[in-house]
Amino acid sequence: MLAMNSMRIDKWLWAARFFKTRSLATDEINKGRVQVNGQVVKPAREIKANDLLQIRQGAVTRTVQVLGLSQARGPAPVAQAL
């Protein structure tokens, strides 16, 4: 895996398996259902390790800390480590 300092939030949400496709992640971000460090963001927003994400999926809101970055969507155990 390449060492990265930051990556797009839509790509990270897809790689970490919160959404099945990047376009679904982009749609949810555009609807204001994803926040980074308490701020509503756009899909091109760069995130980095230790950022806090609030992800609203239906009635459930998850608060997630970014632990790692990955350009590729890997197996579920790898995604959970992100």
C-alpha positions as CSV (number, residue, x, y, z in Angstrom):
1,M,0.0,0.0,0.0
2,L,1.2,3.5,-0.9
3,A,1.8,6.0,1.9
4,M,-0.6,8.9,1.5
5,N,-1.3,12.0,3.5
6,S,-4.8,12.6,2.3
7,M,-7.5,11.4,-0.2
8,R,-11.0,12.4,-1.4
9,I,-13.8,11.6,1.1
10,D,-15.9,9.9,-1.6
11,K,-13.1,7.6,-2.5
12,W,-12.4,6.8,1.2
13,L,-16.1,6.0,2.0
14,W,-16.2,3.6,-0.9
15,A,-12.8,2.0,-0.1
16,A,-13.9,1.6,3.6
17,R,-17.1,-0.1,2.4
18,F,-19.6,2.4,3.8
19,F,-21.2,2.6,0.3
20,K,-21.2,0.1,-2.6
21,T,-20.2,2.6,-5.2
22,R,-18.3,5.9,-5.3
23,S,-21.4,7.5,-7.0
24,L,-23.6,6.5,-4.0
25,A,-21.0,8.0,-1.6
26,T,-21.0,11.2,-3.7
27,D,-24.8,11.4,-3.7
28,E,-24.9,11.0,0.1
29,I,-22.2,13.7,0.6
30,N,-24.1,16.1,-1.8
31,K,-27.3,15.5,0.3
32,G,-25.4,16.7,3.4
33,R,-25.4,13.3,5.1
34,V,-21.7,13.2,5.6
35,Q,-19.7,15.7,7.8
36,V,-16.0,15.9,8.5
37,N,-15.0,17.3,11.9
38,G,-18.5,18.8,12.3
39,Q,-18.7,20.5,8.9
40,V,-20.8,19.6,5.8
41,V,-18.4,18.9,3.0
42,K,-18.3,18.3,-0.8
43,P,-17.2,15.0,-2.4
44,A,-13.7,16.4,-3.4
45,R,-12.9,17.3,0.3
46,E,-9.6,15.8,1.3
47,I,-9.5,13.8,4.5
48,K,-6.6,12.5,6.5
49,A,-5.9,10.2,9.4
50,N,-7.6,11.2,12.7
51,D,-10.4,13.1,11.0
52,L,-13.8,12.5,12.5
53,L,-16.7,11.6,10.1
54,Q,-20.4,11.7,10.9
55,I,-22.2,9.5,8.4
56,R,-26.0,9.4,8.4
57,Q,-27.6,6.3,6.9
58,G,-31.3,6.3,7.4
59,A,-32.1,6.7,11.1
60,V,-28.5,5.7,12.1
61,T,-25.7,8.2,12.5
62,R,-22.2,6.8,12.8
63,T,-19.2,8.7,14.1
64,V,-16.1,7.2,12.6
65,Q,-12.4,8.2,13.1
66,V,-10.2,7.8,10.0
67,L,-7.4,5.4,10.9
68,G,-5.9,4.8,7.5
69,L,-6.2,5.6,3.8
70,S,-6.4,3.3,0.8
71,Q,-6.9,4.1,-2.9
72,A,-8.2,0.5,-3.5
73,R,-11.3,-1.2,-2.2
74,G,-10.0,-4.3,-0.5
75,P,-11.6,-7.2,1.5
76,A,-13.9,-6.3,4.4
77,P,-11.3,-6.9,7.2
78,V,-8.9,-4.4,5.4
79,A,-11.8,-1.9,5.0
80,Q,-12.7,-2.2,8.7
81,A,-9.1,-1.2,9.6
82,L,-9.5,2.1,7.8
